[in-house]
């Protein structure tokens, strides 16, 4: 999986249900595991700052990404270009 943004382009190589060590965009080391659950790709980061969860799902032709840290939730919606 590649994730591109204006700051960097991190790449994560993984197998479902297996933990991997990942460096975050701000240079923190986390343990990450990705699982497939109810049609969603769920990425769980465990690090010194607590657990960070990213859920990705396709709904009505859109990619919905829900990021959760503690009680803070951010939702991003992406649409495919025509």
C-alpha positions, -999 to +999 in steps of 0.1 A: +000+000+000+014+034-009+001+066+007+011+099-010+009+134+005+029+166+002+053+157+030+064+122+021+054+090+004+055+061+030+051+026+018+039-002+040+045-039+030+023-062+050+005-095+053-030-096+068-030-104+105+008-101+109+025-074+129+051-052+112+073-024+126+065+009+109+081+044+110+054+070+110+055+102+090+069+121+120+096+095+126+080+075+155+082+037+156+050+018+159+038-018+156+011-021+129-013-050+121-038-049+093-069-071+093-099-075+070-131-073+090-167-070+076-154-057+042-131-030+059-093-029+059-085-020+095-050-008+104-041-008+141-010+011+152+004+005+187+030+029+199+041+051+229+012+075+223-014+048+225-034+030+199-043+046+165-068+029+143-074+036+106-104+020+089-107+020+051-139+009+033-155+013-001-191+026+000-211+038-029-180+041-051-162+062-025-132+053-003-140+063+033-110+065+057-118+069+094-089+076+117-093+072+155-070+082+183-086+081+217-119+099+214-109+119+184-122+107+150-113+121+116-132+110+084-119+116+049-139+107+018-123+101-016-139+099-050-124+083-080-119+107-109-141+100-139 
